[in-house]
Amino acid sequence: MVDRTTSLLGSESVDYGVLIPLDAYFDDLDPYGMLHNGRYTVMVERAWNMYAFSLGFGASEEAMPTHYVVKAVTIVFDLPVTGNGEIAVHLWTERVGRTSATTGFRVCSRDGSSTYAHGTRTIVNVSGETMRPTEWSEDHRAGFDRIQGPEA
């Protein structure tokens, strides 16, 4: 039986991970009216923030503090997003280590049927005091586990 995870703000669902609806605005576009290549990773970061906020991370420093740095991002552009409007970002967990995590993403149509770009993002959890790598908390691990991808 497939566990279908529902999107945070919409009615669409995906077979794994979570689908986060977003909007592309006029100022996200390049001179040709397409989503600028640099904005794709911004959309992925916005989607991760929305997912983290839905779990209570970032709501307050005391509640569940989160400090991480991005180690690597890979992205492949499949189709252009033309014009402003509704899009989505599909997120999932690929691998969680002791202090790092690699996650997958797709920038896609709102219903998830068309993929505009896909890739991975690796982050390292760091101490807010020392900025050195530190182990993930059980709450963080639970958040990653909730959206495991097919290869996790």
C-alpha positions in Angstrom: 0.0 0.0 0.0 1.4 3.4 -1.0 1.4 6.1 1.7 0.3 9.3 -0.1 1.5 12.5 1.6 -0.8 15.5 1.0 0.6 18.9 0.2 0.8 21.4 3.0 -1.5 24.1 1.4 -3.3 22.4 -1.4 -5.3 19.3 -2.3 -2.7 17.7 -4.6 -0.7 14.8 -3.3 2.4 12.9 -4.3 3.5 9.3 -3.8 6.3 10.3 -1.5 7.7 13.4 0.0 5.6 16.6 0.2 4.3 19.0 -2.5 4.6 22.7 -1.5 2.6 25.2 -3.6 4.3 28.5 -4.4 3.9 31.4 -6.7 6.3 32.8 -9.3 6.1 36.6 -9.5 7.0 39.0 -12.3 10.3 40.0 -10.6 11.3 36.3 -10.6 11.4 36.3 -14.4 14.3 37.0 -16.8 14.1 39.4 -19.7 12.5 36.6 -21.8 9.6 36.1 -19.4 11.0 32.8 -18.0 11.7 32.0 -14.4 15.3 33.1 -14.0 17.7 30.2 -13.4 18.8 31.6 -10.1 15.3 31.7 -8.8 14.8 27.9 -8.9 17.0 27.4 -5.9 15.2 30.3 -4.1 11.9 28.5 -4.7 13.4 25.3 -3.2 14.6 27.2 -0.1 11.2 28.8 0.3 9.6 25.4 0.1 11.9 23.9 2.7 11.2 26.9 5.0 7.5 26.3 4.6 7.9 22.6 5.4 10.1 23.3 8.4 7.6 26.0 9.7 4.8 23.5 9.4 6.7 21.2 11.8 7.4 24.0 14.3 11.0 24.7 13.3 11.9 28.3 13.1 8.8 29.5 14.9 11.0 30.7 17.7 14.6 30.1 18.7 13.5 28.6 21.9 11.0 26.1 20.4 13.1 24.2 18.0 16.2 26.0 16.9 17.7 25.1 13.5 21.1 26.1 12.2 22.4 24.6 9.0 24.6 25.4 6.1 24.1 24.3 2.5 27.0 22.2 1.4 25.9 21.4 -2.2 23.1 21.9 -4.6 22.7 20.2 -7.9 20.1 21.2 -10.4 19.0 20.1 -13.9 16.7 22.3 -15.9 14.1 20.3 -17.8 11.5 22.8 -19.0 11.2 26.5 -18.7 8.6 28.1 -16.4 7.1 30.8 -18.6 5.3 33.7 -17.0 4.3 34.3 -13.5 1.8 32.1 -11.7 1.3 29.0 -9.7 4.1 26.4 -9.4 5.0 23.9 -6.7 8.1 22.3 -5.2 8.2 18.6 -4.5 10.6 17.7 -1.6 11.8 14.4 -0.2 14.6 13.0 1.9 17.2 10.9 0.2 19.8 10.3 3.0 20.3 11.4 6.6 23.6 11.1 8.2 24.8 11.9 11.7 25.3 15.7 10.9 24.2 16.0 7.3 21.2 15.3 5.1 20.7 15.0 1.3 17.3 15.8 0.0 15.7 15.7 -3.5 13.5 18.2 -5.1 11.5 19.0 -8.2 10.3 22.4 -9.3 7.0 21.5 -10.9 3.5 22.4 -11.9 1.0 23.0 -9.1 -0.4 19.5 -9.6 3.0 17.9 -9.8 2.5 16.5 -13.3 5.2 18.6 -15.2 8.8 18.9 -14.0 10.6 22.1 -14.7 13.8 21.3 -12.8 15.1 18.6 -10.5 18.0 18.1 -8.2 19.5 17.5 -4.8 20.5 19.7 -1.8 22.9 18.6 0.9 22.9 20.5 4.2 25.0 20.2 7.4 23.5 20.8 10.8 25.7 23.2 12.8 25.8 24.4 16.4 24.4 28.0 16.7 27.2 28.8 19.1 30.3 27.2 17.5 29.1 26.9 13.9 30.7 23.4 13.9 28.8 20.3 12.7 26.5 18.8 15.3 24.2 15.8 15.3 20.6 16.1 14.2 18.0 16.1 17.0 15.3 13.4 17.1 12.8 16.1 16.0 14.8 16.9 13.0 15.2 13.2 12.1 11.4 12.7 12.5 10.9 15.6 10.0 13.2 14.0 7.5 11.6 10.6 8.0 8.1 12.0 7.4 9.0 12.7 3.7 11.3 9.8 2.8 11.8 9.3 -0.9 11.7 6.0 -2.7 15.5 5.4 -2.3 15.8 6.5 1.4 
